[in-house]
Amino acid sequence: MSHFELWLKAYEENRKDILKELRTYRQTIKNTSEKLPKNLLRQVTPGHHNLPGPHAFVDGGEGIRDLLGAAAYAVRGSALIIDDVDKQKGRFARNIDIGVLPHDDHTKDRVELRREILEVDAATTAINDHNAKTLFLDGSLYVKARRQPAPVEEYKAYRKKFAALLRTCKNKNIRLIGVSEDTKSKLLTHHLKTQYDVEFPIFLTDASILRMLAGKQTTFQTPFFTPQSLFEADEDLGRGFTVGFHTAYLQPTPLSLPLRIDIPDWDPNPQQLMDFTAYLTQGSRSYGYPVPLYLVHIDAHITPHQTDWSTEQLLMYIRKEDPDIADSILHINRRENRPKGKNQTEEKNSS
C-alpha cells in the first residue's frame, strides 16, 4: 500500500467518527447555553475618548539553534510608542541579546525568560524615557504573573522586573493591559462552571466555546471576571504588594477570533480599556487584533533565517579564535548534515 493510499484509508475510516464526536460537543454546549445568562455576550462598542497618549505597545521575539554541546540563542524586545493613534506616527525602543547556553532541561525556559526580561525592559523604557500613559503587552498578564517557577537565575530576575513594572504602573497611574491572541485558556470555562453549575467538554478552550455560543453574533465581548489567583511579591521583591487581574474576552470584528484581555484589578475603568482595544483593531477587520501590537510584533519577531545568520556569524568568529571549541562544543548537529529531499530544500529556501 502506498503512502497516499494509507493516508486516504485512515481518513475514510476516521472522518465520520470525528464528526460525530464534534457534534456531541456542540450539542453539549447548546444544552449548557440555556442555563447561562442571556447577556453573557455583549455588544462591542469601540471608542477611544479620554485616553491621552503616549501609548506604548510591547512584544518580543526569540530564536534558538541547537548545536552539539550548547544552544545558540537570540532574543529581542521592542516597544512601539505612539503619541496619537489617529496620526499614525510612532517610534521604537528596542533591545537585543545573543549568546550560548548549555544543554539541560531548562534551556528553552531560560531563552523564553530572557525574552520576557527584554520585553519588560522595553516597557520600562517606554515609561521612563517616553512618558507612556497606556501600556499594552502582548500576552496574558495573568499568565505572566503565574509563570511556572524554574530553578534558573533568569526566573528570579524576570519575576523581580515584572513586579517592579506592575508597581510602577500602579504608582504612576499608567493604564496596563495584556492582549492574547490564539489563547488556549480555560479560565472562563472554569468560572462559568463555578458560577452557574454547568458543564463543558473538557477538551475545548474558552475561545472555541465562545464561538459556538455566539452563533450568528459576529462581534461580542464577555463580562469581566477575576480568576482566583493573585500575583504576590515575596520577601526578595518587596512585601505587601499583591495584584489580581480582571479578565474578559473580545471578538472585535466579524472574521476575527476572540482575544483574551487582562487588566490589573486596580484599574478604575476596565471597560474603557476594552473599548479602546476594540477601536485599535478596526484597521484590520479580518485579523481583528490591535494594529499597533501587530506592528510591534513584526518589529520584534526573529525569523529562522535571522537565527541561523546570527549563529553562523558567531561560529565564524569562534572558529577563527579557537577552532577546538568550534569543532566540539559549537559544532553543528548531525541532522543538519543529512541529505535534503526536494521538499526540505524548498522549505528552507522559502524561509
Rosetta blueprint (number, residue, H / E / L):
1 M L
2 S L
3 H H
4 F H
5 E H
6 L H
7 W H
8 L H
9 K H
10 A H
11 Y H
12 E H
13 E H
14 N H
15 R H
16 K H
17 D H
18 I H
19 L H
20 K H
21 E H
22 L H
23 R H
24 T H
25 Y H
26 R H
27 Q H
28 T H
29 I H
30 K H
31 N H
32 T H
33 S H
34 E L
35 K L
36 L L
37 P L
38 K L
39 N L
40 L L
41 L L
42 R E
43 Q L
44 V L
45 T L
46 P L
47 G L
48 H L
49 H L
50 N L
51 L L
52 P L
53 G L
54 P L
55 H E
56 A E
57 F E
58 V E
59 D E
60 G E
61 G E
62 E E
63 G E
64 I E
65 R E
66 D E
67 L E
68 L L
69 G L
70 A E
71 A E
72 A E
73 Y E
74 A E
75 V E
76 R E
77 G E
78 S E
79 A E
80 L E
81 I E
82 I E
83 D L
84 D L
85 V L
86 D L
87 K L
88 Q L
89 K L
90 G E
91 R E
92 F E
93 A E
94 R E
95 N E
96 I E
97 D E
98 I E
99 G E
100 V E
101 L E
102 P E
103 H L
104 D L
105 D L
106 H L
107 T H
108 K H
109 D H
110 R H
111 V H
112 E H
113 L H
114 R H
115 R H
116 E H
117 I H
118 L H
119 E H
120 V H
121 D H
122 A H
123 A H
124 T H
125 T H
126 A H
127 I H
128 N H
129 D H
130 H H
131 N L
132 A L
133 K L
134 T E
135 L E
136 F E
137 L E
138 D E
139 G L
140 S L
141 L H
142 Y H
143 V H
144 K H
145 A H
146 R L
147 R L
148 Q L
149 P L
150 A L
151 P L
152 V L
153 E H
154 E H
155 Y H
156 K H
157 A H
158 Y H
159 R H
160 K H
161 K H
162 F H
163 A H
164 A H
165 L H
166 L H
167 R H
168 T H
169 C H
170 K H
171 N H
172 K L
173 N L
174 I L
175 R E
176 L E
177 I E
178 G E
179 V E
180 S E
181 E L
182 D L
183 T L
184 K L
185 S L
186 K L
187 L H
188 L H
189 T H
190 H H
191 H H
192 L H
193 K H
194 T H
195 Q H
196 Y H
197 D L
198 V L
199 E L
200 F L
201 P L
202 I L
203 F L
204 L L
205 T L
206 D H
207 A H
208 S H
209 I H
210 L H
211 R H
212 M H
213 L H
214 A H
215 G L
216 K L
217 Q L
218 T L
219 T L
220 F E
221 Q E
222 T L
223 P L
224 F L
225 F E
226 T L
227 P L
228 Q L
229 S L
230 L L
231 F E
232 E E
233 A L
234 D L
235 E L
236 D L
237 L L
238 G L
239 R L
240 G L
241 F L
242 T E
243 V E
244 G L
245 F E
246 H E
247 T E
248 A E
249 Y E
250 L E
251 Q E
252 P L
253 T L
254 P L
255 L L
256 S L
257 L L
258 P L
259 L E
260 R E
261 I E
262 D E
263 I E
264 P E
265 D L
266 W L
267 D L
268 P L
269 N L
270 P H
271 Q H
272 Q H
273 L H
274 M H
275 D H
276 F H
277 T H
278 A H
279 Y H
280 L H
281 T L
282 Q L
283 G L
284 S L
285 R L
286 S L
287 Y L
288 G L
289 Y L
290 P L
291 V H
292 P H
293 L H
294 Y H
295 L H
296 V H
297 H H
298 I H
299 D H
300 A H
301 H L
302 I L
303 T L
304 P H
305 H H
306 Q H
307 T H
308 D H
309 W H
310 S H
311 T H
312 E H
313 Q H
314 L H
315 L H
316 M H
317 Y H
318 I H
319 R H
320 K H
321 E H
322 D L
323 P H
324 D H
325 I H
326 A H
327 D H
328 S H
329 I L
330 L L
331 H L
332 I E
333 N L
334 R H
335 R H
336 E H
337 N H
338 R L
339 P L
340 K L
341 G L
342 K H
343 N H
344 Q H
345 T H
346 E H
347 E H
348 K H
349 N H
350 S H
351 S L
